[in-house]
Amino acid sequence: MSRKLSEIFSEIAPGAQVPSIFNDVSAEKISLNKDRTRLTLFIDSHHVISREQVEMLEKIVSDSLVPEYRMSVCIREHFTLS
């Protein structure tokens, strides 16, 4: 079951550059490695997202999860285009 990123990370208030991604993209799967140092987020979008926007979203999620504990965030994107 996929949910919108804005539902999953409701405490994150993204800046003006990311709202379209944050509200339009769905998370298909979220996983952590055994050491809990890397979070992998599999997303699905109905439109193309630039790599710069994905990297900005990775930084926002990483900074907001636990700021004093630097968790690496990796986003794997999938596009469902018409």
Contact map, one row per residue, 1 for C-alpha under 8 A:
1110000000000000000000000001000000000000000000000000000000000000000000000000000000
1111000000000000000000000111100000000000000000000000000000000000000000000000000000
1111101100000000000000000111000000000000000000000000000000000000000000000000000000
0111111100000000000001111110000000000000000000000000000000000000000000000000000000
0011111111000000000001111110000000000000000000000000000000000000000000000000000000
0001111111010000000001100000000000000000000000000000000000000000000000000000000000
0011111111000000000000000000000000000000000000000000000000000000000000000000000000
0011111111000000000000000000000000000000000000000000000000000000000000000000000000
0000111111110000000000000000000000000000000000000000000000000000000000000000000000
0000111111111000000000000000000000000000000000000000000000000000000000000000000000
0000000011111000000000000000000000000000000000000000000000000000000000000000000000
0000010011111100000000000000000000000000000000000000000000011001000000000000000000
0000000001111110000000000000000000000000000000000000000000000000000000000000000000
0000000000011111111001000000000000000000000000000000000000010000000000000000000000
0000000000001111111000000000000000000000000000000000000000000000000000000000000000
0000000000000111111000000000000000000000000000000000000000000000000000000000000000
0000000000000111111000000000000000000000000000000000100000000000000000000000000000
0000000000000111111111000000000000000000000000000000100110000000000000000000000000
0000000000000111111111100000000000000000000000000000000000000000000000000000000000
0000000000000000011111110000000000000000000000000000000000000000000000000000000000
0000000000000000011111111000000000000000000000001000100000000000000000000000000000
0001110000000100011111111000000000000000000000000000000000000000000000000000000000
0001110000000000001111111000000000000000000000000000000000000000000000000000000000
0001100000000000000111111100000000000000000010000000000000000000000000000000000000
0001100000000000000011111110000000000000001111000000000000000000000000000000000000
0111100000000000000000011111000000000000001110000000000000000000000000000000000000
0111100000000000000000001111110000000000111100000000000000000000000000000000000000
1110000000000000000000000111110000000000111100000000000000000000000000000000000000
0100000000000000000000000011111000000000111000000000000000000000000000000000000000
0000000000000000000000000011111100000011110000000000000000000000000000000000000000
0000000000000000000000000000111110000011100000000000000000000000000000000000000000
0000000000000000000000000000011111111111000000000000000000000000000000000000000000
0000000000000000000000000000001111111110000000000000000000000000000000000000000000
0000000000000000000000000000000111111000000000000000000000000000000000000000000000
0000000000000000000000000000000111111100000000000000000000000000000000000000000000
0000000000000000000000000000000111111110000000000000000000000000000000100000000000
0000000000000000000000000000000111111110000000000000000000000000000001110000000000
0000000000000000000000000000000110111111000000000000000000000000000000111100000000
0000000000000000000000000000011110011111100000000000000000000000000000111100000000
0000000000000000000000000000011100000111110000000000000000000000000000001111000000
0000000000000000000000000011111000000011111000000000000000000000000000001111000000
0000000000000000000000000011110000000001111100000000000000000000000000000011110000
0000000000000000000000001111100000000000111110000000000000000000000000000011110000
0000000000000000000000001111000000000000011111000000000000000000000000000000111100
0000000000000000000000011100000000000000001111111000000000000000000000000000111100
0000000000000000000000001000000000000000000111110000000000000000000000000000001111
0000000000000000000000000000000000000000000011111000000000000000000000000000001110
0000000000000000000000000000000000000000000011111100000000000000000000000000001000
0000000000000000000010000000000000000000000010111110110000000000000000000000000000
0000000000000000000000000000000000000000000000011111110000000000000000000000000000
0000000000000000000000000000000000000000000000001111111000000000000000000000000000
0000000000000000000000000000000000000000000000000111111100000000000000000000000000
0000000000000000110010000000000000000000000000001111111110000000000000000000000000
0000000000000000000000000000000000000000000000001111111111000000000000000010000000
0000000000000000000000000000000000000000000000000011111111100000000000000000000000
0000000000000000010000000000000000000000000000000001111111110000000000000000000000
0000000000000000010000000000000000000000000000000000111111111000000000000000000000
0000000000000000000000000000000000000000000000000000011111111100000000001110000000
0000000000000000000000000000000000000000000000000000001111111110000000001000000000
0000000000010100000000000000000000000000000000000000000111111111000000000000000000
0000000000010000000000000000000000000000000000000000000011111111100000001000000000
0000000000000000000000000000000000000000000000000000000001111111111001111000000000
0000000000000000000000000000000000000000000000000000000000111111111001000000000000
0000000000010000000000000000000000000000000000000000000000011111111000000000000000
0000000000000000000000000000000000000000000000000000000000001111111000100000000000
0000000000000000000000000000000000000000000000000000000000000111111111100000000000
0000000000000000000000000000000000000000000000000000000000000111111111000000000000
0000000000000000000000000000000000000000000000000000000000000000011111000000000000
0000000000000000000000000000000000000000000000000000000000000000011111100000000000
0000000000000000000000000000000000001000000000000000000000000110011111110000000000
0000000000000000000000000000000000011110000000000000000000000100110011111000000000
0000000000000000000000000000000000001110000000000000000000000100000001111100000000
0000000000000000000000000000000000000111100000000000000001101100000000111110000000
0000000000000000000000000000000000000111100000000000000001000000000000011111000000
0000000000000000000000000000000000000001111000000000010001000000000000001111100000
0000000000000000000000000000000000000001111000000000000000000000000000000111110000
0000000000000000000000000000000000000000011110000000000000000000000000000011111000
0000000000000000000000000000000000000000011110000000000000000000000000000001111100
0000000000000000000000000000000000000000000111110000000000000000000000000000111110
0000000000000000000000000000000000000000000111100000000000000000000000000000011111
0000000000000000000000000000000000000000000001100000000000000000000000000000001111
0000000000000000000000000000000000000000000001000000000000000000000000000000000111
